[in-house]
Structure formats: structure tokens, C-alpha cells
Amino acid sequence: MEFDKSASEYNKILNGALTASGYGWDFFARYKARFITNLVGAGFDGKILDYGCGIGNLESFLKPLLPKARLDGHDVSTESLQRIDPSLLHQGVFTSDMQRLDANYDLIVVANVFHHIVPTSRQATIETLRERLGSAGRLIIFEHNPLNPLTRLSVRLSPIDKNAQLVSAKPMMTMMRRAGFSEIDRRFIVFFPKMLSWLQPLEPRLSWLPLGAQYVLISKK
Ligand SMILES: C[S@@+](CC[C@H](N)C(=O)[O-])C[C@H]1O[C@@H](n2cnc3c(N)ncnc32)[C@H](O)[C@@H]1O
């Protein structure tokens, strides 16, 4: 998937695609940045790889929350990488070339990428990412939850998701186990559309319920 659009045009398309939930791209990027910060702790000073980083939306929220961390990114789309904020390019490596990346990341984030990877390549992708983790490194995968009807509608409406093939948490976990990850923490997130956002404080208590708009899988190497 190549995006020959400016960062703001791309985000406008994303916003159009997310009207089913009522939230824009920035809500999801901020949500994930906070989630990751809670996971690693605000003083974290290790290395994070964002695999499928796109135009760096997650990094723009994550860097201010984790100022001591080094953020690297990989994406198959060189057009997207060219639109990453220069301040992020100065503190880490953003590339399409896996050879330029490290092999001992403390955390690898894969946010809404697997539905763009053809099913036959997903297992190999997880295995490659596991090899890039340090000995106590963690993999965190955010994905659209196909069991949520608003998620399915959003994906159907989005031009960016034209060729997307959604993947449920269960087969993703099976692939992770096959790659060698044993204990996998699974949480469902984003249960309430914007009009019900005042119910958000209830979300942590619902993380077991497979109806959130997205799911998160976290596992140590
Ligand atoms: C929906 S965007 C998500 C971007 C970013 N992770 C975020 O959450 O804002 C999906 C991204 O995955 C990238 N992508 C698709 N297949 C990929 C692959 N096999 N390896 C790395 N990135 C890939 C696309 O180029 C695109 O930037």
C-alpha cells in the first residue's frame, strides 16, 4: 500500500474513514501512545521500533510522553516515511530497509498493520519481528477487531482499507505462539463511540469482552 499524499491529506482520509466511531486519527494515535506509556513507564529510556509506522502519527504523540526513548520506524511505503516530522527523524531511524534496524529492541509496536499484510506472510512477519527483540523485549500488536460491527463498517468505508483483510485476536495469538511467544496478554479496547465517550472510564473493566473496536496483544520474548 503506497500513499502518495501529504501527511494532512492522508489524515483527512483517515478521519473520513473513522466516522463510524466518531473519532479521528488523532484519538487513536493518542490512545495508543498513552497505552504504550502505561506499559513501559514514563521514565522509559530504551528503544522502540514502530513496524508499519506510516507517516509517524503514533510517534508524534509518543515522543512527548517518552522523551528519553529512542523511536525507530519501519514501513514498506517510502512515500509515507518521507512525510515523517523531521524532529522524529533526528532521534531515530525510519526506513524501509530492515537491515538498517537494530536487533535488540525493548519494544516493537505493530499498530493496525497486520490487516494490510497478506495472510500467507503474517507468520513470517511475526517471526522476523521476534528476532528483532532483545532478550526481555516485548511485542505489542494493535489490530482492528472484526467482531465489532462499527469496526467492520469503518473498514468497508475507508479507501485506505480497500484491500484490508481483518484478522481476529485468536488466529493472531496462534501465530504468536507458533513464533515462540508463550504468555500473551490480550485486551479489547475502545468500546464506546464518541457520543458515549463519557463511559470511557469503564473500559479497563471491559478489556476481557471481545467487542471493543480494537484489540491489543502483548507478549515478552
Ligand atoms: C493503517 S496504516 C497504520 C499506520 C500506523 N501504524 C498507525 O497506526 O498510524 C498501515 C501501515 O502499514 C504499512 N504496511 C503494510 N504492509 C506492511 C508490511 N508488510 N511491512 C511494514 N509495513 C507495512 C502501510 O504502508 C501503512 O503505512
The ligand as a Tripos MOL2 file, in Angstrom:
@<TRIPOS>MOLECULE
LIG
   27    29     1     0     0
SMALL
NO_CHARGES

@<TRIPOS>ATOM
      1 C1         -3.3180    1.7090    8.5370 C.3       1 LIG1
      2 S1         -1.6330    2.1710    8.3370 S.3       1 LIG1
      3 C2         -1.1340    2.2690   10.0550 C.3       1 LIG1
      4 C3         -0.0050    3.2370   10.2230 C.3       1 LIG1
      5 C4          0.4580    3.3950   11.6750 C.3       1 LIG1
      6 N1          0.9230    2.1410   12.2480 N.3       1 LIG1
      7 C5         -0.6310    3.9850   12.5220 C.2       1 LIG1
      8 O1         -1.1790    3.2870   13.3900 O.co2     1 LIG1
      9 O2         -0.9570    5.1720   12.3210 O.co2     1 LIG1
     10 C6         -0.8600    0.6640    7.8330 C.3       1 LIG1
     11 C7          0.6130    0.8430    7.5130 C.3       1 LIG1
     12 O3          1.2160   -0.4370    7.3420 O.3       1 LIG1
     13 C8          2.1510   -0.3460    6.2980 C.3       1 LIG1
     14 N2          2.4140   -1.7180    5.8260 N.ar      1 LIG1
     15 C9          1.6440   -2.5110    5.0770 C.ar      1 LIG1
     16 N3          2.2410   -3.7120    4.8830 N.ar      1 LIG1
     17 C10         3.4170   -3.6560    5.5470 C.ar      1 LIG1
     18 C11         4.4840   -4.5860    5.7290 C.ar      1 LIG1
     19 N4          4.4470   -5.7900    5.2010 N.pl3     1 LIG1
     20 N5          5.5380   -4.2010    6.4670 N.ar      1 LIG1
     21 C12         5.5840   -2.9630    7.0220 C.ar      1 LIG1
     22 N6          4.5980   -2.0420    6.8820 N.ar      1 LIG1
     23 C13         3.5400   -2.3860    6.1480 C.ar      1 LIG1
     24 C14         1.4880    0.5720    5.2860 C.3       1 LIG1
     25 O4          2.4090    1.1330    4.3610 O.3       1 LIG1
     26 C15         0.8810    1.6210    6.2250 C.3       1 LIG1
     27 O5          1.7530    2.6800    6.4980 O.3       1 LIG1
@<TRIPOS>BOND
     1     1     2 1
     2     2     3 1
     3     2    10 1
     4     3     4 1
     5     4     5 1
     6     5     6 1
     7     5     7 1
     8     7     8 2
     9     7     9 1
    10    10    11 1
    11    11    12 1
    12    11    26 1
    13    12    13 1
    14    13    14 1
    15    13    24 1
    16    14    15 ar
    17    14    23 ar
    18    15    16 ar
    19    16    17 ar
    20    17    18 ar
    21    17    23 ar
    22    18    19 1
    23    18    20 ar
    24    20    21 ar
    25    21    22 ar
    26    22    23 ar
    27    24    25 1
    28    24    26 1
    29    26    27 1
@<TRIPOS>SUBSTRUCTURE
     1 LIG1         1 GROUP 0 **** ****
